[in-house]
């Protein structure tokens, strides 16, 4: 059974100033998602599920239906504010989506096989998809054995400023133990440094494994997410802006020994688009890969 690719694309895009999910970055109008889907198909994935909001469905169908029909099975799942446990209502004034954990949860009815989850606006690279596709094709679909693609820290840094990254600690068998968030990471005199709370610089190994939100799960994960989301809704004190994060849910399952997460190391370089100012950098990176023969000028022709 081929695994499914889930693209989290329901974000509001407030920092970008528009619907960045369908903004073109390739020479033939391709979005970042086009490159992810193209790589996923090359790696052996068999289906694509877009998690979106209903108010942007027309934009997504316009952007992807003609490209993908006949090439891959694809479907849409919808993340809406009112998708809550029975007896729960949307707090007055709430506008933000409920977070990445909730976004994965709403795809439950669309998936019966192992699946990968990625951000719609991040570029992950072919090697990463190949590593995860191989893992998902060999695991017990009824187990709570999950996986995460771990990038070399140096392959995720920006040439234009500092970044925040989740630094992963693994055991001797490459299973995830913890993820520590480090902020203001940048290259400094041939090394990689981050800023401590007191303002001093500390150094990190360039080869440190970092999480860029590229995960692999079995269908069992949905029932676990539902349980954790119900707890979150009932206990969160921030009813207007609190979010149910995928990474927090996974950390809870690991700490409770209800799941294990294998870290799969990749040689791929990651890059993404958060602000409008990131777009020229992304276009340059993609054009370089086209020149190197990694992608055709037009993906779908």
Secondary structure by P-SEA (a helix, b strand, c coil): cbbbbbbbcccccccccccccccccccccccaaaaaaaaaaaacccbbbbbccccaaaaaaaaccccccccccccccccccccccccccccccccccccaaaaaaaacccccccbbbbbccccccaaaaaaaaaaaacccccccbbbbbbccccccccccccbbbbbbbbcccccccbbbbbccccccccbbbbbccccccccccccccccccccccccaaaaaaaaaaaaaaacccccccccccaaaaaaaaaaaccbbbbbbbbcbbbbbbccccaaaaaaaaaaaaaaaccccccccc
